[in-house]
Amino acid sequence: MDALKENIKFLKGVGEYRAKKLNKLHIWTIGDLIEFFPRDYINRKKAVSINNLKFNEINSLVAKVVSLEERRLRNNKKQLNVVISDGKDHLFLTWFRYGKWITEQFESGKTIWVSGNVTEFRNIPQIIHPEFEILDEEEKTSFWHSRQVLPVYHLTKGITINLMRQLIYNAFQLYAKNIKETLPDYILEKYHFPDRNIALQKIHFTQNPTEVKKLKLRFIFEELFFTQLMLARVKKKHHKEIGNRFQLKKTFTTHLKKNLPFELTKAQKKVIREIVEDMTSKHQMNRLLQGDVGAGKTIVTVFAMLLALENGFQAVLMAPTEILAEQHYYGIKKLLEDQNQIKIAILKGGAYKGKKTILEDIKNGEIDIVIGTHALIQKNVHFQKVGFVAIDEQHRFGVEQRAVLSQKNKNPDLLYLTATPIPRSLALTVYGDLDVSLLDELPSGRKQIKTIRHNANKRNVVYQKVKIDLRQGRQIYVVCPLIEESEKVDLLDAETLYHRLAEKVFPDFNVEILHGRMKTIEKEKIMQDFVDGKIDILVSTTVIEVGIDVPNATVMIIEHAERFGLSQLHQLRGRVGRGSARSFCYLIVHPPISEEGRKRLNMIVETNDGFQIAEKDLEIRGPGDFFGTDQSGIPYFRHANILRDKAILDQARIQAFKIIKEDPELELPENDKLRNIYFSKFAEREKLFDF
């Protein structure tokens, strides 16, 4: 067994208790600890004087503690001030949130390393909530005691910096001989990467921190490269898969095209051509269709469905929620209402009248188009002959869930839909095995949505403007983050807002409420009444983020807008502006707002471009939270950052795809190292993509 794969609890100095603490830092094995890189370095002898500190920038220095003072503020909160000195000048360290674990560490005369953003307080430099480390506590016998430069690591409760350094030292002392090279010689030479063992030791034990940035490049490349190797292999497999070679018979498809009540955009025509080319080839289609809110993905999907139907196959569309499935069901039925020989059914979870008959009809092939939720992948669902599968808002499904639907059938053509514009770097990392189509053009007649931000105390100003739209016969959405009042969170809830609007603000108009806890039959009736114009104002939770398409709805009011993510705000806003009338989105903000919240709100006001918004959202929240789901298939990167490392990602992708093109099974002698690493670490993950 590879010694570096041993559980971290077996390392000298760890044990069961500390292992659980280290697990919180994603350290599970000895190899994980060895690759747990410092986030900074302390230079004990660094001669940065307080007088030379740069204001409004991150500064680090070593100084001595002079004094400590706790003050009681007017609001009954406390403030901690620690004064440090370099022998000439003084620097204030200030905390407004702190515990005993901080105050107990400071004693007059102790040497301290401190880092943080330097501001000015009464002509004296100050750092609020700094990072710090007491430097007088190394044991005299410790390896680290005589080191001028010390690594600084991310920590968790129960793991001190001195303990972390000692564990790192123990790991290298006992296991350095087990560190094996993972990249072939030709890649090391091409990119001038250092040997893996040497690079790892230098990163942890360097006395020259300026060399570390260059050393880390090989580990960033390595992470991205192996992920791209997997995607390259999966993509090659997809192209080998023999699919259903459809013929464009121009019966259902041509009829739809001739009878559309609108003109397709150039982007829609281009994407339809790409899909037809895939579906009429001998290979299985694996395509991702990206389109901003309202770009017209549904009609493109219907054309693909009809191509499958023309060839005697069934078509399936899976959506993440019942509301979205219902929207698709009613929308597609309306599009195909003059082709009544096409049978369409919706399949939902749970027990309900008529479900057994639908299941029988699906099995017997009497249903042509099946639309549904997760219910489609249940064991009791059997299709007669599926040729096309579309998965909408597919990032809400796990890789395993997406695979089940296609595995139930023989190599159907697969189309993944997303209304969340995905930045290129994220698309290459998560969907690098798929061909990508882009709907980057809105249908003609659509007007840009004007987004306006107001503080909660100006809400009545918004209501007065909205009354003008209501009197003109327009409809309005009002979105709240909660269904009912919560004692823990001070947020305006949908129930409270509904009663206030219905009884006090808009008593002359019909106000209704919609939320996910309602029974399906209730939700269906409310949605249909809103579509039919019987409801003027729909108060809702975020269930309407996707799913309702009402051209007459021209105003969206979002309460507690500061609580929503950027992409979610953009999705919600996309519920209006579906017709030709000018539309508005009012963001009602409840201070105080975090700096991150302020950035989100500024961005959503400034632009309607979903791709710009997605890029910014990725930058603010990071890849892991971008989709708001743990099942998104986003790999965990210890070293790489797909935003910061776009150039390295491109290099890694080109190199990986070139290798797999020439040596798909990594059988050549020069790829020995790659083969061993890849099949030990990625073989299981690759199986998830075996659609």
N, C-alpha and C positions, 0 to 999 in steps of 0.2 A: 504493500500500500504506500501511496505517496505520503510521506511524513507531514508535508505542509497541509494535507487535508484533515489531519487529526483535530479533534474537538479542542477548542481553546482552553477548556477546563483542565486539560492535561499539561499545559505549560507550567513550568516552575513559577510559583508565586500567584497562580490564578485560583483554581478550585471551583466548586459549584457556584458559590455565592457571587464571586467576582465575574465568573463567566456570564451569568445572567445580566450583570451590569454592562459588560462588554457587548453582549448581543444587541443592546439598545443602540450601539454605535455601528451596527451591521458587521460586527466582528464575531464570526462563528468558528473560524478555524485559525490555525497558526499562520497559514498563508494570508488570511484576511488581515491579521495584525501586522504582518510584515509589509503589506500594501496599504496600511493606514497612515497616510502621509501627514507630516507636520503642516499646520496651517500658517505658521509663522516661525521666526527664529529670534532669539534674544542674543544680543551681543553684550556681554557683561562689561566689556571695556569700551563700548561705543561712546565716543566723546561728543554726543549731541547735547548741547547746552540748552537750558530753558530759554535763554535769550535768543536762540536761533530757531525756535519752534515756528512753524508756518501755520498761521491762523486759517480756519475753515478747511483744514486738510488732516488726514490721519497721520499722527506722529507717534514714534516709539522712542523711549529713552529709559535710562537707568538712573535712579536718584535715591535719596534717603528720606525716611519718614521723619517729619519734624513734630507734628501734632495731630490730634484727632478730636473732633467736636461734634456732638449730636445736638441739633436744635429742634425745638417744637414749633411748628408753623401755626398760623392762625386757624387753618381748617382742621387742626388737631392731628395733622400728619407730621411725619418726622423728616429731617434732612441730615445727612451725614457729610461732613466736610473733613477731608484729610489733606494736610499741607505737606508737600514734599519739596526737597531742595537739592540742587546739584552743587551746593557749597557757595553759590553766588546769588542765584535767584530762586524764587518760589513759584510753585504751581499748585493750584487748587484741584483736588479730585472730589467730585460731588455725586452723591447718590440720593435719589428721592424714593427709591424702592430698594430695600436691603434687609438683610437678616443678621442674626448673631454671627453666622459663619463668616461674614465680611468683617464686622467690628473686631472679632477676636483675633484676626490675623495681623492687625496693625499695632506696632509698638514703636515708640520713638527710637530712632537710630537704626531701624531695620533697612536693609537695601531692597529696593523694589524695582521691578520692570513694569512699565505702564505703557498702554497704547490706546489711542482714541482720537476723536475729532477735537481739535483745540479751538476753543472760543475765548472770549474775553469777558471778565467780570470785574468791574471797578478797576480797570487798568491792570488787572492781574490775569495771566493766562489760566484757563480752566478746562478740564475735561469732565463732561457729565457721563456717568455710568461707564467708566473706562474698563478695559480689560487689564488685569494686573497679575503679577506673580511675585511672591516673596522669594528672594534669592539666597537667603542665609540658611536655608533648611536642608541643603544637601548633606548627606552623611559624608564625613571626611574620607571614608573608605570607598565611597561610590565612584564608579567609572566616570560619572558626570561631574564630579566635584571640581576637577581641574580643567574642565572644558570651557573655553572662552565663549563659544557659540552653543546655545542650547535650543533644541526643537520645542515648539509649542504645539499641543494637540487639542482637538476638540475633545471635551470631557463630558461625563455624565455623573450624576450624584453617586458617590461611593467609589469613584475612580479619580484620584488626585493626579496632578501633573507629575509628581515625583514617582508615583506608582507606575504611571503609564510609561515614563522613560525607562524605568527598571525592567518592565515587561518587554519593551522593545529590545533592550540590551540582551535580556535572557533569550529572546526568540532568535536573534542573530547569532549569539554565542553557541546555541545548541543546534540550530537548523540552517545556518548559512550554506553549509555544504549540500543541502538538499534543493537549493534554488537552481532550477534548470532554465535554460534559454527557451523561449517560446516562439521566436521569430527566426525564419531561415536567414542564412548568411547573406543572400542576395538582397533582402529587404534591409538588413542592418547596414550593408554597404551603400545601398542606393540612397537611404535617408540619413546616413552618418549617425545612426543610433548607437549608444554605448551598450556594452554587455549588460544583461539583466541584473546579474548578481552585483556587479560593481555599481550600477546606477541606483539600486535599492539601498545599498549601504551608504553611498554618498548622500542620498536624499535625507536619511535619518541622522547621519553622524557628521555632516559637512561642517567645516570651519570657514567655508566661503559660500554663504547663501546666494550670492549672485549667480552661481553655476546651476542652481536648482531648477530654474525655469526651463532651461534647455534639456536637463535630464528628464523632466516630467513629460516632455513631448512624446517620448517613445511609449509611455504608458497610456497616454491619451490616444495615440495612434493605434496601439494594440487593442484597446477596448472597442474602438469604432471598427477596426479592421475585422475582428472576429465576428462581430454582429453582421457586417456587410458580407462576409464569407457565407454566413448562414442564409441571408436574404438572396445572395447570388445563386446558391444551390437550390433554394426553394423556387426561385423564378425559373431556373433551368428545368426543374421537374415539371412545373406548371406547363411550360411550353412543350414538354414531351408528352403530356397527358393527351390522349386522343379523346376529343369531345364529340359532341353531336354536330355533324357538318350540315347546318341548315341551308335551305335554299330560299332566296328572297322571292316568294311567289306573288307578292304584291296584291294580296286579296284584302285581308284585314288592315294591313299597314297603309296601303294606298287609300282605302276607304276613309280611314281616320285622317290622313293628311288632307284629302280633298274637302272634308267636312269640318275641319277645325275652325272655330269662330275667331281665330287670331293667326297672325303670321309668326312662324318660328323665327327665332333670332339666328344670326350667323353662327353664333357659338353652339346653339342647339343642333343646327344642321350638321356642323362639323363633328360634334360628339356622336350623333346618331350614325354618321358614316363610319366613325371609328368602331362603334359597337357592332354595326352590321358586318364590317370587315372581320372582326373577331369571331362573330357567331357563324359566319359562312366559311370560316377556315376549319381545318381538321382538328385544331387544338382547342382545348378548354379555355374559355375566356376567364381571366382574373383581372378585373378592372375596377379602379377606384374612381368614382365620379364626385368631384368636388364642385360645389356651387354655392355661392352666397345665398342668403335668405331671399326667396322670391325669384331665383334665377331660372326656375322652370325645370327642375330635375324630374318631377313626376311624369311630365309628358314624354320625356326622353325614355324613361323606364317603361312606360306603356308601349311605346314603339317596339322596344326589345321584347316585351311580353308577347305582343302580337306576332312577332317573327317566329317565336317558339310555337305559338298556337297554329300558325299557318302550316307548320310541319308536323302537326299531330301530337304536340307535347303540352304538358301543363306548365303554368308559370306560377311562381310563389314570390310573395313580398312579405318580409318579416320586419316589424316595427317594434321599438322598445316599450311602448305604452299602448294601452287600449284606445286612448283618445286619438293618438296618431294613427293607429291601425284603422279606426273608424273613419277618420278624415280621408285616408287613402281609399277606403272602401267606397264611401259616398262619392268622392271625387272621380274615381276611375269608372264607377257605374254611370255617372253623368256623361263622361267623355264617350262611353261606348253604348249609350242608351239606344242609338239607332242601329246597333249591331246586336239585336236581342238574341241571336243564336249563341252568343258567348255567355257562358254561365260563370258568375262571380260569387264567391262566398267569403265570409269573414269567420275566422276561428279564434275564439278567445278562451282564456283560462277559466277554471271552475265549471260547475254544472249549470246548465240552463236549457230551457225547452228548445228542442230542435237540433241540439248539438250532435246527438247520435246519428241523425239522418245526414247531417253535413259530413261527418266522418265517413259514413258509408259511401256517400256520393264522391268524396275525394278519392277513396280507395278504388272505386269502380271507374274513375276517370270521367264522371259526369260533370264535375266542376272543372272549368278550364283555368280560372285564375283564383288562387287562394291567398287571402290576405290575413295576417294574424300577428300575434305576439309570440312570446316564448312558448305558447301552447303548441306551436308548429313543430317543436322539437321533442314533444312528449312521445313516449314509447307507443302509445295507442294510435298515433297518427301515421297512416300509410298512404303513399301516393301511388298512382298507377304508373305514371311516366312523366317525370319532371325534367324539363329541358333548360329551364332558366330560373335562377334564384337571385332576388335583389334583397339586400339587407340595408335598411334605412337607419340613419344615425348609428352606423355600425360600431362606433367607438364605445357605445353603451353596452355592447355585448362582449363577453370574453372571447379570446381566441378559440377556446374549447367549444363554446356555445355556437359560434359561427361555423365551426367545423362539423358539428353534429348534423345540421340541416343538409349540408352538401354530401356528407358521408351516407345519408339515408338513401341517396339516389346515385345514379351512375354518371359521374362527371358532368353535372349540369354546368352551363355557363353561369359565372358568378359576377354580379355587379354590386359593389359596395357604395352606398350613398352617404354623403355627409354634407350638412349645411353649416358645419363648423369649418371655415376656411383654415387649412393647415399650413403653417409656414414650411417652406421647402426643407429646411434642416430636419424638422420633425417628421415630415413625410418620408424622407430618405431613410430615417432611422426606424420608423414603425411600419411603413408600407413600401419599403424598398423592393419587395418581391412583386409588387403589382404594377400594371400599366396604369397611368393616370390620365384621366380626361378632366378638362376644366371648363366650367360654365362661368365665364368672367364678364358676362354682358346681361343686363337686365332687359326684360321685354319692353318694347316701345310703349310709351304712354305712362310708364311709371315715373313718379316725381320723387325727388330726394326728400327724405324725412328730415324735418327741422327739429333738432334736439335742444331743449332749453332746461337749464338747471335752476331750481328754486329751493331755498331753505324752507323747512316745514312751517315756519311762522308766516310764509307768503303763500300758503296753500290756497287761500281764498281768492287770490289774484288769478290762479290757474282755473279755479272753478268758474269764475266770472267769464273767462275766455272760452271755456268749454261749453257754457250755456249757449253761446252764439252758434257753435257747431251743432249742438243738439237741436236747436230751433230750425236749423237748415236740414234736419232729417238724418244727420250723421250719427254713427254709433261710437261708443267709447269703451276701452278696456281700462280697468284699474287693477294693478297687481300689488299684492301684499306678500311678504315672506312667510307669514304664519296663518294657520287656519283659525285658531282660537287663542284667547289670551293665555300667555305663559307667565308664571310667577317668577321664573328664573331670568327671562330675557325681556328687557323693556322695549318691545317692538309693537308697533301698531298691527293688530291682527285683522284678518279678512272679515271675520264675523262682526267685530266692532265697527269697522269701516263701512261695511254693507248697511248696517242699521242707521249709522249717521247719515250716509248719502241718501238712502231711501226715505228717511223720515224728516231730515232737517235741511239738507243741501239741495237735493233734486226731487222734492215731493211730487212734482208735476210730470216726472218721467218714470218709465218702468226700469227698475234696478233689480238685478238678480245676482246670485252668488254661485260660483263654481269651484269645486275643489276635489282633490283625488280621493277623499274618503266617501264621497257620495256613491250610491249604487249606480251601476252602469246605465240602467234605464232612466234614472234622473239626469245623469250627465248628457245622455243622448238627447233628451227632450230639451234641456237648456241650450245645448249647442245648436240644435235645429232651430229653436226659437230665435236665437241670436242671428243665425244665418238668414232666417226668414224676416228679420227686421222687427220682430215682436218685442225684443229687449233693446232698450236704449243704452244702458250702462251695465257692463258685465264686470263684477268684482271677482277677482280670481287669485288663486295662488299660482305658482309657476307651471301648473299643468298646461297652461296655454302657450308655454314657451315654444312648443311645436304642436301643430295639429289643427288649428282653426284658421281657415282662409276666408275672410269676409271683406270683400272690396269696399263695402260701405263704411267699415270701421276706419276712422281717420285720426283718432287720438288715443295715445297710450300714456297713462299716468303710472309711474312706478314709485311706490312708497318705499322708503328706506333704500334708495338706490345705492347708497354707499356700501350696502351689505352684499351686493351681487358682484360676481366676476364679470370681467369685460366681455367675454364671449357670450355669457348669459344675457347681459344687458342688450347686446347686439341682436341676439336671437329674439328676445322679447319685443324689442323695437320693430323687428321684422314682421310682426303680426299686423302692423298698419302699413300704409303705403302700398297696398295690394291693388288699388284701383288707380284711376286717373286724377282723383282729387288730391289737393295738397294735404299732407299729413304732418302731425306733430307728436313728439315724444317729450313728456314733461318728467324730469327726474326730481322727485321730492327727497331732499336730503335732511337728515337729522344729525346735527353736530353733537359731539366732536367727531371729526373725520381724521383718520390716520393719513400719513403721507402717501401710503400705497393707495388708499381709497381716493385721495385727491387726484392722483395720477390717472386712475381708471376713469373718473368722472370727466376730467379734462379731455381725455382721448375720445370718449364716446360722444362728447359735444362737438369736437373738432372735425370728426370724419364719419362717413357712412361706409367707407371702404373696409369690407370684412377682412381682407388679407392684412391690411395695416393693423387693424384691431387685433387680429390673431397673433401677429408678430409681437406686438406690445404686451399682449396677455401672456404669451409664452415667456417674455422677458421678465415680467413682474412675478408670475407665479411659478415658473419653472416647468419643465416637461412633465414631472410626476403628477402635478395637479391640473394640467391644462385641460384634460378631458373630464376631470371631476369623477374619475372612477379608477378603482384598483385593477380593473380587468382590461385596461386599454391595450395591453401588450407592449407598453413602453418598457424597454430594458432598464435595469438599474445600472447606472454608471458611477463608479467610484471616483474616477479621475476626469473623465470627459464632460464637457458642457457643450451641448450641441449648438447653442447660440454663439458662444465664444469661439468654439473650435470648428466653425463651418469649413474653413480652408482645409483643415486636417481631415474632416469627414469626407470631403470631395476626393482627397488623395487616397484615403483608405478605401473608398468605394471603387474608384478606378482600378486600384491594385487588386482588390478582392475579386471583382468581376472578370478581370483579365486572367487571373489564376484559375478560376472555376471554368472559364471558357476553354482553357487549354488542358486543364487537368481536373475534371469535375469530381473525381473520387479521391483526389490528393494522393495519387499512387506514385508519382515521380519521386526519385530519390531525394531531390532538392527540397521536396515538400514533406519529408519525414516528420519534422518537428510540428508542422502545421497539422498533419494528419493525427498525430498522437493527442495534441491539445484539443483540436476541434471535436473529435469523436468522443473524447472523455467529458467535455464540458457542454457541447451544444447539440449532441445527437438527440437527447430527449426533447429539448425545446423545438428542434426542427420537426419532430413528429407532429407537433400541434398544427403545423401548416399542411399536413398531408390531407388535403381536401380531395 
